């Protein structure tokens, strides 16, 4: 509805509430590749940074933050054009210019990178907690990671 309200001519000129889900196919097709690109970039970058220096809490936090920022940059390079195509389809605008597909990229980066930089280190923080001060971090069970992920999402959204 937001896209149609913002369209030239308003809600009625862009089709009203009819065909409200027009363009959803673009979003559905792009969702899995965007997530895959994010997590592949996040994990590979995080592992590369971890190999650079000795293990420490600061090193883990830094690698998680940089990996989250890089993963978001890579994923948004696909997410932004898909979102633009979806919005063009919803507003029934047929012409697509190469530059218009990337028009929202700076705003998306400004919104999504800080969110990921806060969220993913918070999600991964329990994985870095050692069982004792002299022991390396223990593997954290998924039943503990899931609530941490929920609370990390809440904290990053605030």
Buried (B, 14 or more C-beta within 10 A) or exposed (E): EEBBEEBEEEBEEBBEEEEEEBBEEBBEEBEEEBEEBBEEBBEEBBEEBBEEEEEEEEBBBBBBBBBBBBBBBBBBBBBBBBBBBBBBBBBBEEEEEEEBBBEBBEEBBEEBBBBBBBBBBBBBBBBBEEEEEEEEBEEBEEEEBEEBBEEBBEEBEE
